[in-house]
Amino acid sequence: MYDIIFYDDERGREPVREYLDSLKEKSLTNKDARINLRKTVAYIDALAEYGTRIGAPVTKHLDGEIWELRPLANRILYAYFKDNKFILLHHFVKKSQKTPKKEIEQAKRNLESYMERYGD
């Protein structure tokens, strides 16, 4: 079993949690948001239970330490942190076949920032 933690920036904002909160709010009146929320939470729960062993189509390795959760068109980029923890770094909606390099780079910057503040 793994712990899931949310990346927070220097101002305390947690972009992935904020995305989930907005989905939760929209899901009260929007069926697509409700489906997205359920699928995303299920994928996060699967990551907590099985780690990266869960494999495709739920998760995929992208580059270096960066992996992606793949609920529907949403992507949550994450990395292994330490002591059986995964950190959810960045969220975006995938609109093309290939994952945009700028999204991977954003996740890497977030990981670097987090490690500077909380890593050993």
Phi and psi restraints in degrees (range 20) as a CNS / XPLOR table:
assign (resid 1 and name C) (resid 2 and name N)
       (resid 2 and name CA) (resid 2 and name C) 1.0 -117.1 20.0 2
assign (resid 2 and name N) (resid 2 and name CA)
       (resid 2 and name C) (resid 3 and name N) 1.0 152.5 20.0 2
assign (resid 2 and name C) (resid 3 and name N)
       (resid 3 and name CA) (resid 3 and name C) 1.0 -94.0 20.0 2
assign (resid 3 and name N) (resid 3 and name CA)
       (resid 3 and name C) (resid 4 and name N) 1.0 144.7 20.0 2
assign (resid 3 and name C) (resid 4 and name N)
       (resid 4 and name CA) (resid 4 and name C) 1.0 -109.2 20.0 2
assign (resid 4 and name N) (resid 4 and name CA)
       (resid 4 and name C) (resid 5 and name N) 1.0 126.8 20.0 2
assign (resid 4 and name C) (resid 5 and name N)
       (resid 5 and name CA) (resid 5 and name C) 1.0 -122.5 20.0 2
assign (resid 5 and name N) (resid 5 and name CA)
       (resid 5 and name C) (resid 6 and name N) 1.0 153.2 20.0 2
assign (resid 5 and name C) (resid 6 and name N)
       (resid 6 and name CA) (resid 6 and name C) 1.0 -101.8 20.0 2
assign (resid 6 and name N) (resid 6 and name CA)
       (resid 6 and name C) (resid 7 and name N) 1.0 131.7 20.0 2
assign (resid 6 and name C) (resid 7 and name N)
       (resid 7 and name CA) (resid 7 and name C) 1.0 -59.2 20.0 2
assign (resid 7 and name N) (resid 7 and name CA)
       (resid 7 and name C) (resid 8 and name N) 1.0 135.7 20.0 2
assign (resid 7 and name C) (resid 8 and name N)
       (resid 8 and name CA) (resid 8 and name C) 1.0 -125.4 20.0 2
assign (resid 8 and name N) (resid 8 and name CA)
       (resid 8 and name C) (resid 9 and name N) 1.0 139.3 20.0 2
assign (resid 8 and name C) (resid 9 and name N)
       (resid 9 and name CA) (resid 9 and name C) 1.0 -82.9 20.0 2
assign (resid 9 and name N) (resid 9 and name CA)
       (resid 9 and name C) (resid 10 and name N) 1.0 -176.1 20.0 2
assign (resid 9 and name C) (resid 10 and name N)
       (resid 10 and name CA) (resid 10 and name C) 1.0 -62.3 20.0 2
assign (resid 10 and name N) (resid 10 and name CA)
       (resid 10 and name C) (resid 11 and name N) 1.0 -22.4 20.0 2
assign (resid 10 and name C) (resid 11 and name N)
       (resid 11 and name CA) (resid 11 and name C) 1.0 -95.2 20.0 2
assign (resid 11 and name N) (resid 11 and name CA)
       (resid 11 and name C) (resid 12 and name N) 1.0 3.4 20.0 2
assign (resid 11 and name C) (resid 12 and name N)
       (resid 12 and name CA) (resid 12 and name C) 1.0 87.9 20.0 2
assign (resid 12 and name N) (resid 12 and name CA)
       (resid 12 and name C) (resid 13 and name N) 1.0 3.1 20.0 2
assign (resid 12 and name C) (resid 13 and name N)
       (resid 13 and name CA) (resid 13 and name C) 1.0 -74.4 20.0 2
assign (resid 13 and name N) (resid 13 and name CA)
       (resid 13 and name C) (resid 14 and name N) 1.0 140.7 20.0 2
assign (resid 13 and name C) (resid 14 and name N)
       (resid 14 and name CA) (resid 14 and name C) 1.0 -119.1 20.0 2
assign (resid 14 and name N) (resid 14 and name CA)
       (resid 14 and name C) (resid 15 and name N) 1.0 91.8 20.0 2
assign (resid 14 and name C) (resid 15 and name N)
       (resid 15 and name CA) (resid 15 and name C) 1.0 -56.8 20.0 2
assign (resid 15 and name N) (resid 15 and name CA)
       (resid 15 and name C) (resid 16 and name N) 1.0 -41.2 20.0 2
assign (resid 15 and name C) (resid 16 and name N)
       (resid 16 and name CA) (resid 16 and name C) 1.0 -69.5 20.0 2
assign (resid 16 and name N) (resid 16 and name CA)
       (resid 16 and name C) (resid 17 and name N) 1.0 -42.3 20.0 2
assign (resid 16 and name C) (resid 17 and name N)
       (resid 17 and name CA) (resid 17 and name C) 1.0 -63.0 20.0 2
assign (resid 17 and name N) (resid 17 and name CA)
       (resid 17 and name C) (resid 18 and name N) 1.0 -40.1 20.0 2
assign (resid 17 and name C) (resid 18 and name N)
       (resid 18 and name CA) (resid 18 and name C) 1.0 -62.1 20.0 2
assign (resid 18 and name N) (resid 18 and name CA)
       (resid 18 and name C) (resid 19 and name N) 1.0 -39.2 20.0 2
assign (resid 18 and name C) (resid 19 and name N)
       (resid 19 and name CA) (resid 19 and name C) 1.0 -61.9 20.0 2
assign (resid 19 and name N) (resid 19 and name CA)
       (resid 19 and name C) (resid 20 and name N) 1.0 -46.5 20.0 2
assign (resid 19 and name C) (resid 20 and name N)
       (resid 20 and name CA) (resid 20 and name C) 1.0 -62.7 20.0 2
assign (resid 20 and name N) (resid 20 and name CA)
       (resid 20 and name C) (resid 21 and name N) 1.0 -40.5 20.0 2
assign (resid 20 and name C) (resid 21 and name N)
       (resid 21 and name CA) (resid 21 and name C) 1.0 -62.4 20.0 2
assign (resid 21 and name N) (resid 21 and name CA)
       (resid 21 and name C) (resid 22 and name N) 1.0 -40.5 20.0 2
assign (resid 21 and name C) (resid 22 and name N)
       (resid 22 and name CA) (resid 22 and name C) 1.0 -68.1 20.0 2
assign (resid 22 and name N) (resid 22 and name CA)
       (resid 22 and name C) (resid 23 and name N) 1.0 -37.0 20.0 2
assign (resid 22 and name C) (resid 23 and name N)
       (resid 23 and name CA) (resid 23 and name C) 1.0 -63.2 20.0 2
assign (resid 23 and name N) (resid 23 and name CA)
       (resid 23 and name C) (resid 24 and name N) 1.0 -41.7 20.0 2
assign (resid 23 and name C) (resid 24 and name N)
       (resid 24 and name CA) (resid 24 and name C) 1.0 -60.6 20.0 2
assign (resid 24 and name N) (resid 24 and name CA)
       (resid 24 and name C) (resid 25 and name N) 1.0 -43.9 20.0 2
assign (resid 24 and name C) (resid 25 and name N)
       (resid 25 and name CA) (resid 25 and name C) 1.0 -63.3 20.0 2
assign (resid 25 and name N) (resid 25 and name CA)
       (resid 25 and name C) (resid 26 and name N) 1.0 -47.0 20.0 2
assign (resid 25 and name C) (resid 26 and name N)
       (resid 26 and name CA) (resid 26 and name C) 1.0 -65.2 20.0 2
assign (resid 26 and name N) (resid 26 and name CA)
       (resid 26 and name C) (resid 27 and name N) 1.0 -31.2 20.0 2
assign (resid 26 and name C) (resid 27 and name N)
       (resid 27 and name CA) (resid 27 and name C) 1.0 -65.2 20.0 2
assign (resid 27 and name N) (resid 27 and name CA)
       (resid 27 and name C) (resid 28 and name N) 1.0 -16.9 20.0 2
assign (resid 27 and name C) (resid 28 and name N)
       (resid 28 and name CA) (resid 28 and name C) 1.0 -65.9 20.0 2
assign (resid 28 and name N) (resid 28 and name CA)
       (resid 28 and name C) (resid 29 and name N) 1.0 -28.0 20.0 2
assign (resid 28 and name C) (resid 29 and name N)
       (resid 29 and name CA) (resid 29 and name C) 1.0 -128.0 20.0 2
assign (resid 29 and name N) (resid 29 and name CA)
       (resid 29 and name C) (resid 30 and name N) 1.0 -1.6 20.0 2
assign (resid 29 and name C) (resid 30 and name N)
       (resid 30 and name CA) (resid 30 and name C) 1.0 -129.9 20.0 2
assign (resid 30 and name N) (resid 30 and name CA)
       (resid 30 and name C) (resid 31 and name N) 1.0 118.9 20.0 2
assign (resid 30 and name C) (resid 31 and name N)
       (resid 31 and name CA) (resid 31 and name C) 1.0 -63.0 20.0 2
assign (resid 31 and name N) (resid 31 and name CA)
       (resid 31 and name C) (resid 32 and name N) 1.0 -42.6 20.0 2
assign (resid 31 and name C) (resid 32 and name N)
       (resid 32 and name CA) (resid 32 and name C) 1.0 -60.9 20.0 2
assign (resid 32 and name N) (resid 32 and name CA)
       (resid 32 and name C) (resid 33 and name N) 1.0 -41.0 20.0 2
assign (resid 32 and name C) (resid 33 and name N)
       (resid 33 and name CA) (resid 33 and name C) 1.0 -64.3 20.0 2
assign (resid 33 and name N) (resid 33 and name CA)
       (resid 33 and name C) (resid 34 and name N) 1.0 -38.1 20.0 2
assign (resid 33 and name C) (resid 34 and name N)
       (resid 34 and name CA) (resid 34 and name C) 1.0 -63.5 20.0 2
assign (resid 34 and name N) (resid 34 and name CA)
       (resid 34 and name C) (resid 35 and name N) 1.0 -44.0 20.0 2
assign (resid 34 and name C) (resid 35 and name N)
       (resid 35 and name CA) (resid 35 and name C) 1.0 -63.9 20.0 2
assign (resid 35 and name N) (resid 35 and name CA)
       (resid 35 and name C) (resid 36 and name N) 1.0 -45.8 20.0 2
assign (resid 35 and name C) (resid 36 and name N)
       (resid 36 and name CA) (resid 36 and name C) 1.0 -58.2 20.0 2
assign (resid 36 and name N) (resid 36 and name CA)
       (resid 36 and name C) (resid 37 and name N) 1.0 -46.0 20.0 2
assign (resid 36 and name C) (resid 37 and name N)
       (resid 37 and name CA) (resid 37 and name C) 1.0 -61.8 20.0 2
assign (resid 37 and name N) (resid 37 and name CA)
       (resid 37 and name C) (resid 38 and name N) 1.0 -48.5 20.0 2
assign (resid 37 and name C) (resid 38 and name N)
       (resid 38 and name CA) (resid 38 and name C) 1.0 -59.3 20.0 2
assign (resid 38 and name N) (resid 38 and name CA)
       (resid 38 and name C) (resid 39 and name N) 1.0 -45.7 20.0 2
assign (resid 38 and name C) (resid 39 and name N)
       (resid 39 and name CA) (resid 39 and name C) 1.0 -65.3 20.0 2
assign (resid 39 and name N) (resid 39 and name CA)
       (resid 39 and name C) (resid 40 and name N) 1.0 -43.8 20.0 2
assign (resid 39 and name C) (resid 40 and name N)
       (resid 40 and name CA) (resid 40 and name C) 1.0 -64.0 20.0 2
assign (resid 40 and name N) (resid 40 and name CA)
       (resid 40 and name C) (resid 41 and name N) 1.0 -45.5 20.0 2
assign (resid 40 and name C) (resid 41 and name N)
       (resid 41 and name CA) (resid 41 and name C) 1.0 -63.9 20.0 2
assign (resid 41 and name N) (resid 41 and name CA)
       (resid 41 and name C) (resid 42 and name N) 1.0 -39.7 20.0 2
assign (resid 41 and name C) (resid 42 and name N)
       (resid 42 and name CA) (resid 42 and name C) 1.0 -62.0 20.0 2
assign (resid 42 and name N) (resid 42 and name CA)
       (resid 42 and name C) (resid 43 and name N) 1.0 -40.4 20.0 2
assign (resid 42 and name C) (resid 43 and name N)
       (resid 43 and name CA) (resid 43 and name C) 1.0 -68.3 20.0 2
assign (resid 43 and name N) (resid 43 and name CA)
       (resid 43 and name C) (resid 44 and name N) 1.0 -39.9 20.0 2
assign (resid 43 and name C) (resid 44 and name N)
       (resid 44 and name CA) (resid 44 and name C) 1.0 -64.4 20.0 2
assign (resid 44 and name N) (resid 44 and name CA)
       (resid 44 and name C) (resid 45 and name N) 1.0 -41.6 20.0 2
assign (resid 44 and name C) (resid 45 and name N)
       (resid 45 and name CA) (resid 45 and name C) 1.0 -62.3 20.0 2
assign (resid 45 and name N) (resid 45 and name CA)
       (resid 45 and name C) (resid 46 and name N) 1.0 -40.6 20.0 2
assign (resid 45 and name C) (resid 46 and name N)
       (resid 46 and name CA) (resid 46 and name C) 1.0 -64.3 20.0 2
assign (resid 46 and name N) (resid 46 and name CA)
       (resid 46 and name C) (resid 47 and name N) 1.0 -39.8 20.0 2
assign (resid 46 and name C) (resid 47 and name N)
       (resid 47 and name CA) (resid 47 and name C) 1.0 -61.7 20.0 2
assign (resid 47 and name N) (resid 47 and name CA)
       (resid 47 and name C) (resid 48 and name N) 1.0 -42.3 20.0 2
assign (resid 47 and name C) (resid 48 and name N)
       (resid 48 and name CA) (resid 48 and name C) 1.0 -63.8 20.0 2
assign (resid 48 and name N) (resid 48 and name CA)
       (resid 48 and name C) (resid 49 and name N) 1.0 -35.5 20.0 2
assign (resid 48 and name C) (resid 49 and name N)
       (resid 49 and name CA) (resid 49 and name C) 1.0 -79.9 20.0 2
assign (resid 49 and name N) (resid 49 and name CA)
       (resid 49 and name C) (resid 50 and name N) 1.0 -45.8 20.0 2
assign (resid 49 and name C) (resid 50 and name N)
       (resid 50 and name CA) (resid 50 and name C) 1.0 -115.2 20.0 2
assign (resid 50 and name N) (resid 50 and name CA)
       (resid 50 and name C) (resid 51 and name N) 1.0 -10.2 20.0 2
assign (resid 50 and name C) (resid 51 and name N)
       (resid 51 and name CA) (resid 51 and name C) 1.0 65.7 20.0 2
assign (resid 51 and name N) (resid 51 and name CA)
       (resid 51 and name C) (resid 52 and name N) 1.0 -153.6 20.0 2
assign (resid 51 and name C) (resid 52 and name N)
       (resid 52 and name CA) (resid 52 and name C) 1.0 -73.5 20.0 2
assign (resid 52 and name N) (resid 52 and name CA)
       (resid 52 and name C) (resid 53 and name N) 1.0 -9.0 20.0 2
assign (resid 52 and name C) (resid 53 and name N)
       (resid 53 and name CA) (resid 53 and name C) 1.0 -63.2 20.0 2
assign (resid 53 and name N) (resid 53 and name CA)
       (resid 53 and name C) (resid 54 and name N) 1.0 -18.2 20.0 2
assign (resid 53 and name C) (resid 54 and name N)
       (resid 54 and name CA) (resid 54 and name C) 1.0 -62.1 20.0 2
assign (resid 54 and name N) (resid 54 and name CA)
       (resid 54 and name C) (resid 55 and name N) 1.0 -30.9 20.0 2
assign (resid 54 and name C) (resid 55 and name N)
       (resid 55 and name CA) (resid 55 and name C) 1.0 67.9 20.0 2
assign (resid 55 and name N) (resid 55 and name CA)
       (resid 55 and name C) (resid 56 and name N) 1.0 -169.3 20.0 2
assign (resid 55 and name C) (resid 56 and name N)
       (resid 56 and name CA) (resid 56 and name C) 1.0 -71.7 20.0 2
assign (resid 56 and name N) (resid 56 and name CA)
       (resid 56 and name C) (resid 57 and name N) 1.0 148.7 20.0 2
assign (resid 56 and name C) (resid 57 and name N)
       (resid 57 and name CA) (resid 57 and name C) 1.0 -90.1 20.0 2
assign (resid 57 and name N) (resid 57 and name CA)
       (resid 57 and name C) (resid 58 and name N) 1.0 5.0 20.0 2
assign (resid 57 and name C) (resid 58 and name N)
       (resid 58 and name CA) (resid 58 and name C) 1.0 -74.1 20.0 2
assign (resid 58 and name N) (resid 58 and name CA)
       (resid 58 and name C) (resid 59 and name N) 1.0 -43.6 20.0 2
assign (resid 58 and name C) (resid 59 and name N)
       (resid 59 and name CA) (resid 59 and name C) 1.0 -138.6 20.0 2
assign (resid 59 and name N) (resid 59 and name CA)
       (resid 59 and name C) (resid 60 and name N) 1.0 155.7 20.0 2
assign (resid 59 and name C) (resid 60 and name N)
       (resid 60 and name CA) (resid 60 and name C) 1.0 -150.6 20.0 2
assign (resid 60 and name N) (resid 60 and name CA)
       (resid 60 and name C) (resid 61 and name N) 1.0 140.4 20.0 2
assign (resid 60 and name C) (resid 61 and name N)
       (resid 61 and name CA) (resid 61 and name C) 1.0 -76.7 20.0 2
assign (resid 61 and name N) (resid 61 and name CA)
       (resid 61 and name C) (resid 62 and name N) 1.0 136.1 20.0 2
assign (resid 61 and name C) (resid 62 and name N)
       (resid 62 and name CA) (resid 62 and name C) 1.0 -107.5 20.0 2
assign (resid 62 and name N) (resid 62 and name CA)
       (resid 62 and name C) (resid 63 and name N) 1.0 -58.2 20.0 2
assign (resid 62 and name C) (resid 63 and name N)
       (resid 63 and name CA) (resid 63 and name C) 1.0 -166.0 20.0 2
assign (resid 63 and name N) (resid 63 and name CA)
       (resid 63 and name C) (resid 64 and name N) 1.0 127.1 20.0 2
assign (resid 63 and name C) (resid 64 and name N)
       (resid 64 and name CA) (resid 64 and name C) 1.0 56.8 20.0 2
assign (resid 64 and name N) (resid 64 and name CA)
       (resid 64 and name C) (resid 65 and name N) 1.0 -120.5 20.0 2
assign (resid 64 and name C) (resid 65 and name N)
       (resid 65 and name CA) (resid 65 and name C) 1.0 -90.1 20.0 2
assign (resid 65 and name N) (resid 65 and name CA)
       (resid 65 and name C) (resid 66 and name N) 1.0 -1.3 20.0 2
assign (resid 65 and name C) (resid 66 and name N)
       (resid 66 and name CA) (resid 66 and name C) 1.0 -92.0 20.0 2
assign (resid 66 and name N) (resid 66 and name CA)
       (resid 66 and name C) (resid 67 and name N) 1.0 128.6 20.0 2
assign (resid 66 and name C) (resid 67 and name N)
       (resid 67 and name CA) (resid 67 and name C) 1.0 -122.0 20.0 2
assign (resid 67 and name N) (resid 67 and name CA)
       (resid 67 and name C) (resid 68 and name N) 1.0 165.8 20.0 2
assign (resid 67 and name C) (resid 68 and name N)
       (resid 68 and name CA) (resid 68 and name C) 1.0 -129.3 20.0 2
assign (resid 68 and name N) (resid 68 and name CA)
       (resid 68 and name C) (resid 69 and name N) 1.0 140.4 20.0 2
assign (resid 68 and name C) (resid 69 and name N)
       (resid 69 and name CA) (resid 69 and name C) 1.0 -89.5 20.0 2
assign (resid 69 and name N) (resid 69 and name CA)
       (resid 69 and name C) (resid 70 and name N) 1.0 144.5 20.0 2
assign (resid 69 and name C) (resid 70 and name N)
       (resid 70 and name CA) (resid 70 and name C) 1.0 -126.7 20.0 2
assign (resid 70 and name N) (resid 70 and name CA)
       (resid 70 and name C) (resid 71 and name N) 1.0 54.6 20.0 2
assign (resid 70 and name C) (resid 71 and name N)
       (resid 71 and name CA) (resid 71 and name C) 1.0 -75.8 20.0 2
assign (resid 71 and name N) (resid 71 and name CA)
       (resid 71 and name C) (resid 72 and name N) 1.0 114.2 20.0 2
assign (resid 71 and name C) (resid 72 and name N)
       (resid 72 and name CA) (resid 72 and name C) 1.0 52.3 20.0 2
assign (resid 72 and name N) (resid 72 and name CA)
       (resid 72 and name C) (resid 73 and name N) 1.0 -130.6 20.0 2
assign (resid 72 and name C) (resid 73 and name N)
       (resid 73 and name CA) (resid 73 and name C) 1.0 -87.1 20.0 2
assign (resid 73 and name N) (resid 73 and name CA)
       (resid 73 and name C) (resid 74 and name N) 1.0 -5.0 20.0 2
assign (resid 73 and name C) (resid 74 and name N)
       (resid 74 and name CA) (resid 74 and name C) 1.0 -79.9 20.0 2
assign (resid 74 and name N) (resid 74 and name CA)
       (resid 74 and name C) (resid 75 and name N) 1.0 150.0 20.0 2
assign (resid 74 and name C) (resid 75 and name N)
       (resid 75 and name CA) (resid 75 and name C) 1.0 -132.8 20.0 2
assign (resid 75 and name N) (resid 75 and name CA)
       (resid 75 and name C) (resid 76 and name N) 1.0 131.2 20.0 2
assign (resid 75 and name C) (resid 76 and name N)
       (resid 76 and name CA) (resid 76 and name C) 1.0 -118.4 20.0 2
assign (resid 76 and name N) (resid 76 and name CA)
       (resid 76 and name C) (resid 77 and name N) 1.0 114.5 20.0 2
assign (resid 76 and name C) (resid 77 and name N)
       (resid 77 and name CA) (resid 77 and name C) 1.0 -88.0 20.0 2
assign (resid 77 and name N) (resid 77 and name CA)
       (resid 77 and name C) (resid 78 and name N) 1.0 137.5 20.0 2
assign (resid 77 and name C) (resid 78 and name N)
       (resid 78 and name CA) (resid 78 and name C) 1.0 -146.5 20.0 2
assign (resid 78 and name N) (resid 78 and name CA)
       (resid 78 and name C) (resid 79 and name N) 1.0 170.5 20.0 2
assign (resid 78 and name C) (resid 79 and name N)
       (resid 79 and name CA) (resid 79 and name C) 1.0 -147.4 20.0 2
assign (resid 79 and name N) (resid 79 and name CA)
       (resid 79 and name C) (resid 80 and name N) 1.0 157.8 20.0 2
assign (resid 79 and name C) (resid 80 and name N)
       (resid 80 and name CA) (resid 80 and name C) 1.0 -72.5 20.0 2
assign (resid 80 and name N) (resid 80 and name CA)
       (resid 80 and name C) (resid 81 and name N) 1.0 135.3 20.0 2
assign (resid 80 and name C) (resid 81 and name N)
       (resid 81 and name CA) (resid 81 and name C) 1.0 -99.2 20.0 2
assign (resid 81 and name N) (resid 81 and name CA)
       (resid 81 and name C) (resid 82 and name N) 1.0 -84.0 20.0 2
assign (resid 81 and name C) (resid 82 and name N)
       (resid 82 and name CA) (resid 82 and name C) 1.0 -168.2 20.0 2
assign (resid 82 and name N) (resid 82 and name CA)
       (resid 82 and name C) (resid 83 and name N) 1.0 162.1 20.0 2
assign (resid 82 and name C) (resid 83 and name N)
       (resid 83 and name CA) (resid 83 and name C) 1.0 50.9 20.0 2
assign (resid 83 and name N) (resid 83 and name CA)
       (resid 83 and name C) (resid 84 and name N) 1.0 49.7 20.0 2
assign (resid 83 and name C) (resid 84 and name N)
       (resid 84 and name CA) (resid 84 and name C) 1.0 58.0 20.0 2
assign (resid 84 and name N) (resid 84 and name CA)
       (resid 84 and name C) (resid 85 and name N) 1.0 45.1 20.0 2
assign (resid 84 and name C) (resid 85 and name N)
       (resid 85 and name CA) (resid 85 and name C) 1.0 -124.3 20.0 2
assign (resid 85 and name N) (resid 85 and name CA)
       (resid 85 and name C) (resid 86 and name N) 1.0 141.8 20.0 2
assign (resid 85 and name C) (resid 86 and name N)
       (resid 86 and name CA) (resid 86 and name C) 1.0 -112.4 20.0 2
assign (resid 86 and name N) (resid 86 and name CA)
       (resid 86 and name C) (resid 87 and name N) 1.0 140.5 20.0 2
assign (resid 86 and name C) (resid 87 and name N)
       (resid 87 and name CA) (resid 87 and name C) 1.0 -112.0 20.0 2
assign (resid 87 and name N) (resid 87 and name CA)
       (resid 87 and name C) (resid 88 and name N) 1.0 123.3 20.0 2
assign (resid 87 and name C) (resid 88 and name N)
       (resid 88 and name CA) (resid 88 and name C) 1.0 -82.6 20.0 2
assign (resid 88 and name N) (resid 88 and name CA)
       (resid 88 and name C) (resid 89 and name N) 1.0 114.5 20.0 2
assign (resid 88 and name C) (resid 89 and name N)
       (resid 89 and name CA) (resid 89 and name C) 1.0 -98.1 20.0 2
assign (resid 89 and name N) (resid 89 and name CA)
       (resid 89 and name C) (resid 90 and name N) 1.0 -38.7 20.0 2
assign (resid 89 and name C) (resid 90 and name N)
       (resid 90 and name CA) (resid 90 and name C) 1.0 -159.7 20.0 2
assign (resid 90 and name N) (resid 90 and name CA)
       (resid 90 and name C) (resid 91 and name N) 1.0 145.8 20.0 2
assign (resid 90 and name C) (resid 91 and name N)
       (resid 91 and name CA) (resid 91 and name C) 1.0 -125.2 20.0 2
assign (resid 91 and name N) (resid 91 and name CA)
       (resid 91 and name C) (resid 92 and name N) 1.0 144.0 20.0 2
assign (resid 91 and name C) (resid 92 and name N)
       (resid 92 and name CA) (resid 92 and name C) 1.0 -157.7 20.0 2
assign (resid 92 and name N) (resid 92 and name CA)
       (resid 92 and name C) (resid 93 and name N) 1.0 165.6 20.0 2
assign (resid 92 and name C) (resid 93 and name N)
       (resid 93 and name CA) (resid 93 and name C) 1.0 -100.8 20.0 2
assign (resid 93 and name N) (resid 93 and name CA)
       (resid 93 and name C) (resid 94 and name N) 1.0 123.5 20.0 2
assign (resid 93 and name C) (resid 94 and name N)
       (resid 94 and name CA) (resid 94 and name C) 1.0 -80.2 20.0 2
assign (resid 94 and name N) (resid 94 and name CA)
       (resid 94 and name C) (resid 95 and name N) 1.0 128.1 20.0 2
assign (resid 94 and name C) (resid 95 and name N)
       (resid 95 and name CA) (resid 95 and name C) 1.0 -118.8 20.0 2
assign (resid 95 and name N) (resid 95 and name CA)
       (resid 95 and name C) (resid 96 and name N) 1.0 -2.2 20.0 2
assign (resid 95 and name C) (resid 96 and name N)
       (resid 96 and name CA) (resid 96 and name C) 1.0 -137.8 20.0 2
assign (resid 96 and name N) (resid 96 and name CA)
       (resid 96 and name C) (resid 97 and name N) 1.0 170.0 20.0 2
assign (resid 96 and name C) (resid 97 and name N)
       (resid 97 and name CA) (resid 97 and name C) 1.0 -62.3 20.0 2
assign (resid 97 and name N) (resid 97 and name CA)
       (resid 97 and name C) (resid 98 and name N) 1.0 -43.7 20.0 2
assign (resid 97 and name C) (resid 98 and name N)
       (resid 98 and name CA) (resid 98 and name C) 1.0 -95.2 20.0 2
assign (resid 98 and name N) (resid 98 and name CA)
       (resid 98 and name C) (resid 99 and name N) 1.0 139.4 20.0 2
assign (resid 98 and name C) (resid 99 and name N)
       (resid 99 and name CA) (resid 99 and name C) 1.0 -68.3 20.0 2
assign (resid 99 and name N) (resid 99 and name CA)
       (resid 99 and name C) (resid 100 and name N) 1.0 123.9 20.0 2
assign (resid 99 and name C) (resid 100 and name N)
       (resid 100 and name CA) (resid 100 and name C) 1.0 -59.7 20.0 2
assign (resid 100 and name N) (resid 100 and name CA)
       (resid 100 and name C) (resid 101 and name N) 1.0 134.6 20.0 2
assign (resid 100 and name C) (resid 101 and name N)
       (resid 101 and name CA) (resid 101 and name C) 1.0 -56.8 20.0 2
assign (resid 101 and name N) (resid 101 and name CA)
       (resid 101 and name C) (resid 102 and name N) 1.0 -37.1 20.0 2
assign (resid 101 and name C) (resid 102 and name N)
       (resid 102 and name CA) (resid 102 and name C) 1.0 -63.2 20.0 2
assign (resid 102 and name N) (resid 102 and name CA)
       (resid 102 and name C) (resid 103 and name N) 1.0 -30.6 20.0 2
assign (resid 102 and name C) (resid 103 and name N)
       (resid 103 and name CA) (resid 103 and name C) 1.0 -71.6 20.0 2
assign (resid 103 and name N) (resid 103 and name CA)
       (resid 103 and name C) (resid 104 and name N) 1.0 -41.2 20.0 2
assign (resid 103 and name C) (resid 104 and name N)
       (resid 104 and name CA) (resid 104 and name C) 1.0 -64.5 20.0 2
assign (resid 104 and name N) (resid 104 and name CA)
       (resid 104 and name C) (resid 105 and name N) 1.0 -42.7 20.0 2
assign (resid 104 and name C) (resid 105 and name N)
       (resid 105 and name CA) (resid 105 and name C) 1.0 -63.2 20.0 2
assign (resid 105 and name N) (resid 105 and name CA)
       (resid 105 and name C) (resid 106 and name N) 1.0 -38.0 20.0 2
assign (resid 105 and name C) (resid 106 and name N)
       (resid 106 and name CA) (resid 106 and name C) 1.0 -62.5 20.0 2
assign (resid 106 and name N) (resid 106 and name CA)
       (resid 106 and name C) (resid 107 and name N) 1.0 -43.4 20.0 2
assign (resid 106 and name C) (resid 107 and name N)
       (resid 107 and name CA) (resid 107 and name C) 1.0 -62.5 20.0 2
assign (resid 107 and name N) (resid 107 and name CA)
       (resid 107 and name C) (resid 108 and name N) 1.0 -40.5 20.0 2
assign (resid 107 and name C) (resid 108 and name N)
       (resid 108 and name CA) (resid 108 and name C) 1.0 -63.7 20.0 2
assign (resid 108 and name N) (resid 108 and name CA)
       (resid 108 and name C) (resid 109 and name N) 1.0 -42.0 20.0 2
assign (resid 108 and name C) (resid 109 and name N)
       (resid 109 and name CA) (resid 109 and name C) 1.0 -63.2 20.0 2
assign (resid 109 and name N) (resid 109 and name CA)
       (resid 109 and name C) (resid 110 and name N) 1.0 -42.2 20.0 2
assign (resid 109 and name C) (resid 110 and name N)
       (resid 110 and name CA) (resid 110 and name C) 1.0 -62.9 20.0 2
assign (resid 110 and name N) (resid 110 and name CA)
       (resid 110 and name C) (resid 111 and name N) 1.0 -42.2 20.0 2
assign (resid 110 and name C) (resid 111 and name N)
       (resid 111 and name CA) (resid 111 and name C) 1.0 -63.4 20.0 2
assign (resid 111 and name N) (resid 111 and name CA)
       (resid 111 and name C) (resid 112 and name N) 1.0 -45.3 20.0 2
assign (resid 111 and name C) (resid 112 and name N)
       (resid 112 and name CA) (resid 112 and name C) 1.0 -60.1 20.0 2
assign (resid 112 and name N) (resid 112 and name CA)
       (resid 112 and name C) (resid 113 and name N) 1.0 -44.7 20.0 2
assign (resid 112 and name C) (resid 113 and name N)
       (resid 113 and name CA) (resid 113 and name C) 1.0 -60.9 20.0 2
assign (resid 113 and name N) (resid 113 and name CA)
       (resid 113 and name C) (resid 114 and name N) 1.0 -44.5 20.0 2
assign (resid 113 and name C) (resid 114 and name N)
       (resid 114 and name CA) (resid 114 and name C) 1.0 -64.5 20.0 2
assign (resid 114 and name N) (resid 114 and name CA)
       (resid 114 and name C) (resid 115 and name N) 1.0 -43.5 20.0 2
assign (resid 114 and name C) (resid 115 and name N)
       (resid 115 and name CA) (resid 115 and name C) 1.0 -63.7 20.0 2
assign (resid 115 and name N) (resid 115 and name CA)
       (resid 115 and name C) (resid 116 and name N) 1.0 -37.4 20.0 2
assign (resid 115 and name C) (resid 116 and name N)
       (resid 116 and name CA) (resid 116 and name C) 1.0 -62.7 20.0 2
assign (resid 116 and name N) (resid 116 and name CA)
       (resid 116 and name C) (resid 117 and name N) 1.0 -35.8 20.0 2
assign (resid 116 and name C) (resid 117 and name N)
       (resid 117 and name CA) (resid 117 and name C) 1.0 -88.5 20.0 2
assign (resid 117 and name N) (resid 117 and name CA)
       (resid 117 and name C) (resid 118 and name N) 1.0 -33.2 20.0 2
assign (resid 117 and name C) (resid 118 and name N)
       (resid 118 and name CA) (resid 118 and name C) 1.0 -124.4 20.0 2
assign (resid 118 and name N) (resid 118 and name CA)
       (resid 118 and name C) (resid 119 and name N) 1.0 -14.7 20.0 2
assign (resid 118 and name C) (resid 119 and name N)
       (resid 119 and name CA) (resid 119 and name C) 1.0 -75.7 20.0 2
assign (resid 119 and name N) (resid 119 and name CA)
       (resid 119 and name C) (resid 120 and name N) 1.0 167.6 20.0 2
